[in-house]
């Protein structure tokens, strides 16, 4: 590329245009945050806390971080803490107060702030620290506030607020606690029960050195480098990718990105943001090229060149080497172009050339240095590594459920960015994976999804599994996206999951159908039926289900049942397994339950248990939720009855409840227990139903 004069001239011209606006862009304006702060104060005085928060955040975003002297930022943080106090976001209030103090909030105003902090600590249940905080505030009031009228106002504020009685919110601790793992000295961020292995076909693997239980943490790792979608800069921390939830801290130089804490800003600034800050808007045009450049920013030119000169350690030798979260380990990840088409290699090469020119423009390298083109080659290698090894990072809004150490999450996920991890990148794919990955902010957790015996390889899935796709579709997906043929145990026998199958028109057996339209019956071996009628019936069934969902939102259950029965009939006609219309069965159960038609609801709930056990296993939140729902329906049915069958219903309810409870307590004994919010509804009902069934249960 650099030998093609016309091409390189065009590249330089484009990048010069990208950087031209930046050179003339002014820094932060000193008056703007003051005006925004005043506007926020107006809304606060009118008790419009939502608008006040919005303007305080804008004021904070446009403020500079000036330590060792009183700053506008300290006032913005102090005033925003008052908003969080009124919104009962006590942890956020405390953090704002602590940060305001760091940015030299006037000492004579601190008593009021410390009183507010004391109240927050009190509501959070920390009485001793609340008392100390209040005593500190009273001492400052005596020592530093000389104006009697101001002192009188503050004393009144303290006395008024300290006597307030507020109900403590049930969910006030939003900090997600990840169980501590004994870290592996040979494999960074991994537990001690795993080690690096080597396979001639796969390369490096991660093996279970000791047997592991379901729910054990295999790896808990921060990314070596991450990239946040620019469209989400206003909603997520630029450093750790945590949702800011409207509690932001600014960059000291730009107004483009936000941070969730001072710690995150300082870490980001020292690692790479100080280098890219002025050029960030231009770097966004490079997309994954920006991520490759971040590796250069974090590691430094000298480290990149050192690793290249040192060369790669043979993969088999890593079994006895220490694999750290450092550039040397990152450099060793798969990073050749052999897994990509010629067209893809050409695109990545142009991006690498552009990134090289950008690095030159930022004065990180010089065209006249000996290592200039080596850096370009390394950036290309990192682009290949990103495409081969990186994980898409998703936000599922993981939260503390509040009981039994359970974590809850949304069923829908938002793709917020990309992370390149060192240890987690060593995990290979299996279509019948024994571990899964989940994200808390940008941290990835690799957790076992079943018991893993000693010496078994720990595998995740790369986007396709036996529960999602046929053998043919799995192989096609992996070949087109990762350029390898899967030889996991399921693929060795060309396993096709009959739960995904249509119903064969000839023998009613499982008709395995691929996305390309080709199909075969696993029973009668007939092939390539016309699937047009199947697609049409499926579309009609989905249309009825969607209509039912609309009716359920308005509590029109009678109409919803009509639509759902039609959908159920159509689905049963074309699918071999009821797993494919589990959502219809579940919705019908909900509707019948709402109409107090317990006989029908119980039958459907029992059917739903069987489906959950097939898909997730008996000891899963999904299965337990269905079991406990069945017990609850039996109890409600017994209460509605007045004749002899009541006792048999209670006994049946007791049996289901005990089975569900047995599985539930096995689940909560795991290191990590996480479920969708909708699958945890039963937990709140456990004490009431236990009392109704006259069972003694130990609760946490």
N, C-alpha and C positions, 0 to 999 in steps of 0.2 A: 504493500500500500504506500509506504513512504518513498518507494522508487517511482511511483506514478505521479508525476508532477501535477497534472490536472486534478487528480483525486485528492492529493494531500493539500493542495491550495484551496480546494472546495471545503475540505475538512477544517482547515485553519480559519477560513472565512466564516463558516457556520459557528464555530466555537467563539470566535471574536465577537460575533453578534450576540451570542448568549451572555457573554461577560460585559458587553458594553453598557447595559443598563445598570449593572451592579456598581460600576466605578463611580457613577454619579448619584447613587442612592444615599440620601441622608441617614444619619444614625437616629437614635431615639430622641424624640422631641421632649424637652423638659416641661413644657406647659400642658401638653395633652393629658398626661395622667392626673394632673391636678384638676382639670376641668371634668374629667370622667369621674374622679372621686367625688367631686361636689354634686354631680348628677346622681350618683349612687346614694349619697347622703339624703337627697331629697326623697327618693323612693323609699329609703329606709324609714324616714320620719313618718311617712304615710303608710307604714307597715306593708309595703309592696316588696316583700323580701325576694321574690323571683327576679324582678327588674333590678333591684339593688345589687343582687349577686351578679347579674349580667354586667352592670357597669363597673363594679369593683374588679371583676375579672379583666375587663378591658383596660382598666387603669393599671392593674398589676402587669398585664402583658406589655404595656408600653413604658413601664418603669424600669430603671436600671438598678442593678444590684450593687448598691454602694454600702460597704461595711465601714465600721468605725466612726460613722457620723450619722446623725438623724437623717432619714431618707423618706421620700414620699411613699416608697414601697412599704415601710413599716406602718404608716397610717392606713394604707390600703388593706394590709393584712389584719391589722387590729379591727378595722371596721367590718371586714368580711367575717371575722370571728364572731361578731355580734349577730350577723345573719345566720351563720351556722348554729349558733346557740338557740335562736328562735325556731330554726328548722329541726331542732333536736338532733343535729349531727355533731354530737359531743366530741368524738375523736378528731374530726376536722377542725372544730373550734379550738381544741387544745393545740393542735399542730400549728394553726395560724398564730396563736398567741406566742408560742415558742419561737416561731420564725420572726414575728414582729420584734421580739426582744433581741434576737440575733442581729436584726437590722437597725438596732439602736432606737427603739421606740422611746420617747422622752420619759425619763425616770419618774417625773412628777405625775405622769398619767398612768403609770404601771399599777397602782393599787386597784383601779377599776378593772383592769385586764386580769389581774391575779384573782380578784373576786370571781370573775366569770369563769376562770379556769378552775377555781375551787368548786364552783357549782357543778361544772361538767364532771369533775372527778367524783364528786358526791353521787351524781346520777349514775356514774359508771360503777359505783360500789366501792370506790377507793377512799374510804373515810379518813384514814390516817394521813394520806398525801393531801387530801382536800384541806384538812386542818392546818398542815404545815404551810400550804400555799396561802391560805387566808391570813395566817400569822405574819408571813412575809409581806403581804400587802398592807397590813395594818402598821407594820414597822416602817415601811416606805412612806406611808401616809404621814406618820409622825415626823420622820427625819427630813423629808424633802418637800412636802407641800406646806408652804408658809402662808398662803392666802387663806384666811379663815372661811371665806364664803365658798371657795372651791372645796376646802376640806369638809365643810358641812354638807355639801352636795354629795361628795363621795361617801361620807359616812352614812348618809341616807340611802344611797344606792346599795351599799353593802348590806345594811340592815334590812332593806326591803327585799333584796334578792336572797339573802341567806336564810330567810324565814319561809321562802317559797316551798310549797309541797307539790312535787311533780311525780307522776307515775313513771317509773323507769321503763323505757322501751324494752321489749323482750329481745330484740335483735339489735344490739348496740355495738357489738364487736365485729367489725367488718374485716379484720385481719385474718387472712387464711393461714392456718397453721399446717405446715407440711411436716409429717413425722420425720424426726432426725434419723439419718442412716449412718451406720459406721462406714466411713468413706474408704474406698479402695486405694491403697498406696501406689498400685501399679496402673490403675485405670481411673483417670480423673472423673469425678462426679458420679461414679458408679458405686454400688454397694459391694461389700466384701465377698459376696457369694458368687460373683462372676469373674471371668478372666477372658483375655483375648485368646482366640484359637485361630487355626489356619486351615483352609480348605482349598485344594488345588483349583477347583472350579470357581469358587466364590471369592477367594482371597481371605481377608481377615473376617473373623466371626466373633460373636460374644457367646460364651458358653457358661452354663451353670456349673460353677465349681462345687457348690453344695446344692442339695435339693431346695427348691423355693416353693412357698405356698401361694395360693391365689391371693391377689391383692398386695403382694410385696412390691416395694419400689426397687426397680433394677437400676435406673439412672434418674437423677434430678440435676438438670444442667441448664446453666445460662448460655445463651448463644455466644459464640466467639464474635460474631457480628450479626446485626439485624437491620432490617429495612422496614420502615413504617410507610404505608400508603400515604402520599401527600394529602389526599382528600380527607384524611383522618387526623391531620396534625392538630386540629382544634379539640379533638375528643380523647386523644391518648397521649401518654407520656412518651416523648421522643426517645428516651433512653431505655426504659424497661417495658414499654408497650402496655402499661396498665391503664385502664380506663380512668380518666381524671375525675369524672363525675363532678365537673365544675369546680374542683379545687386545684387550681393551676399555680405554678410558679414560673417566672419568666426566665428566658435566656438573658444574660447581662448585655448582650449586644444586638440581637435580632428580635423581631416580633413574629417570626414565622412559626416557631415550634413552642411547645409547652412542656413542662415537667411536673411530675406528681409530688416531688419533694426536693429540698435543697441538696440532699445526698445524691439524688439522681442527676441533678444538674451538674454538680461538681465532678461526679464520675464521668459523665458524658463529655464535659468540657475538657477534662484532663486527658481523656483517651483520644477523642477525635473531633468534637464539635468546634473547638477553638480553631482548628485548621479549615473546616468547611463552612463555618458560620456565615461568612460574608458572601460565599458563593452558592449557598444552599439552593436558591431558586433556580440557578443555572444547572446545578447537578441533578435536579429532579428530572430534567430532560433525558438523562442517561439511563434511568430506571435501574436495571440490574448492573449496569456499568457503574452506577453510584455505589452499589453494594460491594463490588470488586474494589473500588477506590477506597472504601472504608477500611478494608483489610490493610491497604497501604498506609492509611492514616494511623491506624491502631498499632501496626507492627513496625512501621518505619522502613525507609528505603534500605538501610544497612542490613536489617534483619532479613528482608526478602533476598537480597544479594547473597548474604551468608548462607542461607538455606539452599539456594540454587547451586552455589559452589560446592557445598557439602554433599549434595546429591541425595537420592532417596535410599533409605534402608530397605533391603528386601523384605517383602511383606511377611514372609515366614519368620523373620528375625524379631518381629514385634511381639511374639509370644513371650519373650524374655526381656523386652524393653519396657521402660516406663512411658506410658502414654498420657501426656499432660494436656491441659487446656492452654496450649501455646502455639505459636506459629509453626514450629517444627512438626507438631502433630497434624495441624491443619494442612500444611504443605504435602503431607503424605497421603491425604485422601485422594480418591480416584479423580484424576483431572486431565485425562487425555481426550483428544477429539474423536477417538475411535468409535465411540458410541453414538456419534451424530452424523447426519447426512452432510454431503458436500455443501448444500444450500445453507444448512444451519451453521456449519463451520465458517462459511463466508460472512454470515451476519454477525457472529460473535467476534470474528476478526476485525470487522469494521468498528464494532463497539469498543473492542480493546484498543484499537488505534485512536479512537476518539477520547477514551479515558486517559490514554498516554499523553495526548496533547493537552487535555484538561490539567493533568498533573504538572505538566510543563508550565501551563498558564498560571498555576497556583504556586509556582516557584519551588516545587518539591523535587523536580529533576530538571536537567538541562539537556537540550538536544545535542550539545557538544560534549557531553560526558560519555565515557566508554560504556557505561551500564544502561544507557537510555533505552536501547532496544530490548535488553534483558528484562527491564521493568515492564515493557509492553508485552513481552512473551509471558511473564508471570501474571499479568492482569488477564491475559487470555486463558491461562491455566485456571485462574480463580473463577472466571466465567463458566468454564466447563465444570468446575467443582460445584458451583452454585446450582447449575442445572441438574447435576447428577446427585447431589447430596443434601441440598437444603430442604427444609420443611416449610410448608405454608403454615403460618401461625393464625390460629382461629381464636376468637373471643366467644366463649359460651357463657360468659357472666357467671363464673364459678363463685359460689358463696358458701359461708358456713351455714349449715342447715340449723344449727343451734342445739342439736341433741346427738349423743352417741358419737361425736366426732365425724358426723356425715357431712359430705360436701354435696351441694346441689348445683345444678346447671340447667341452662335453657336447652330445649331440644333443637333449636335452630342455632347455627353458628355463623358469625361474621368473619370473613377472611380479612385480617387487618395488616398482614405483612409477611415477611420472609425471614427465616433465621438459618444461619449456618452453624452447626454444632460439631464439635470434634468427636466425643465419645459416641453420641447417639447416631452419628453418621456411619458407625461400624455395624449397626444393626441391619441384617438382611431381611428380605421379604419372604413370607410364606402365605399361601392362600388360605391356610388353616392356622393362622398365627396364634402363638401362646402368650403374646403381650400386646398392649395397646399404648398409644401415646395420647397425652392430654396436655393442655397448656394452662398455666397460671401466669398471667402476664406473658412475658417472652420466655419464661422458663418452661422447659419441656420435662414432663414426668413420663418415664416408661414404666408401666405397671403390668405385672403378670395377670392374665385373664383366666388362668387355670393353674393347677399345680404343675411345676416344672421339675422333672427328675434330674438328678446329677448327670452332668455331661451332655444334656440336651442343649441344642442351640436356642438362644432366645431370639425370636423373630417378631417383627411387626408386619403390618401390611402396607403396601405402597399405593393403595387406592382401589384394590380389587380383592375379593375374598370368595370363598365357596358359598357364603350366605347372600352374595350379591349377583354373581355372574356364573355363566357356564364355563366349562373347561376351555372351549374355543375362544370365548370372549375374554377370559382372563389372560390367555396367552397372547392374544392380539393386542390387548391393552399394554401389557408389560413389554412386548417387543417394540411397539410404536413409541412408547414413552421412555423406556429405560434400556431398550436394545438387548434384552436377554430372554432366554427361555426358562421358565420356572420349572424346577425339578423337585419341588417340595413333595411331601408324601402324598398329598391329594392329587397333585398333577402327574405323579409317576403312574398312578392308576387311572388317570384321565377322569377324575371324579366329577360327576354332575349331580347337583343337589336337586332332588325331586320336588322339594318345597317350592322351587321356582317354576315348575313345569306347568304347561297347559294340560288339559285332559284329552287324551288321544281320541279322535272321532271314531276310530275303528274298535279299540278294545277298552277304552276309558283308562288306560295306563298313563304313566308320566311321559308327556311329549316335551322333550328337551328342545328348546328353541333358542337359536343364536340371534344376535342383533342383525346379522346380514340376511335373515329370513330362513336360513337353512334349519331343518329340524329333523328329529328322529324320535321314535317311540322306544323307550327303554324296555318295554315288555314284548311288543309284537314286531319290533325292528322295522316297521314301515318308516319311510323317509319322505321329507319334503311335501308335507301337506300345505294347502293354500291357507295362509294365516289371516287373510283379509277379514273373515267373519269374526275371528277371535279379537282382532284389534277393534272392530266396530262395536262388539259386545262390551269389551273392556271400557271403551270411551263412553258408552251409554251408562254403564254401571257407575263410572266416576262422576258423570253428570248428575245422576241421582244422589250420589253421596254428597256432592257439593251443595245441592239443593237442601238436603237434610241438615247439613252444617249451618246453613243460613237460618233455617227454621228453629234449630236448637238454640241459637243465640237469642231468639225472642221467646224462648220457652214454649214454642208451639210443638210440643212433643208428639201429639197425635199425627200431625202432618209429616213430621220428621220420620216417625216410624214407618209411614207409608212409603216414603222415598227409600228408606234404608232396607226395607223388606224387598223392594224391587231390585236394589243394588245387590243385596245378598243373593237373590235368586239368579241374577245374571252372572255374578262372580262364581257361584257354585257350579254353574253350567260349563264354564270354560277352564277353571283351574283345578288341578289335580289335588292340591292341598289348601286347606283353609288358612294357612299361614299368609297367603297372598291377599286375603281380605280380612285380616285381623282387625283393622281399623273400623270396618263395618260392624263386626261382631261386638266390638267394644262400645261403639256409639249406640247400637241397639240396646245393649245392656243398660247404659246410662238412661236412655229414654224410658224403657220399661220401669226402671227403678224410680224415676221421677213421677211416673204415673201410678206408682204403688202396685204394679203388676209383678209381684216378687217371684212367682213361679217361673215366668218367662225370663226374668232378669237372672235368676239363679242358674238356670240351664245354660244361658249364654256366658255367664261368668265362669262356670266350670269348664266350658269349651275354651274360653280365653286362657285359663290356667294351663291347659295342655299345650296351647300355642306358645305361650311364654316359656314353658319348660323346654320345648323343642328349640326355640331360637336362642334363649339366654341361659338355660339351665335352671334346675330347681332352686339352687342357692343364689338367686339374683333378686334385686329389688323389683324387677319387672314381674317375676313370678310371685313373689311375696305380696306385692300390691294386689294382684288378682286373687290370691288365696284369701287375703284379709278382707277384700271386698265381698267375696263369697260368704265368709263368716258373718260380716256385717249385714248382708242381705238376709241371711238365715235368721239372725237375731231380730231384725225388723219384721220379718214375716211371722216369727213366733209371737211377737208383741201384738201383731194385728189379728192373730187367731184367738179363738175362745173355746176350742174343743181339744180332743185328745192328742192330736198330732203335734201340739205345742212342744211337749217334752222331747219327742224325737227330733224336732227341728233344733231345739237347744243343744241336744247331744251332738247332732251333726255340726252345728255351728262351733261347738267346743272342740271337736276333732279338727276342723279346718283351722281354727284359731291357734291351736297348739302346734299344728304342722307349720303354719306361717311363722309363728313366734320362734320355733326351733331354727328355721332357716334364717330368720332375721338376725338372731343373736350370733349365728355363725358368720354372717356377713359383717356385722359391726365389730367383730373381733379381728378383722383384717387391718393391715397397715393403712391402706387407702380404700375408702368406700365412697363412691360417687354415683349419683343417679340424677335423672331428669326430674325437675320439680314435680311434674305430674305423677311420677311413680313413688312419691313420698307422702301422698295424701293420707295414707293409712296410719302413719306414725302418731299423729295427734289423737287418733281414736283408740289407740291401744289401751290406755288406762280405763276409759269408759267401758269399752267392750269387755275388758278383763273383769271389771267389777260386775257387769251385767251377767257374765258367765260364772261368777263367783270363783275366779281364779286369782291366785297370788302371783304377781309378776314383779321382779326387781327392776326398778326404773332408774335411769340416769338423769 
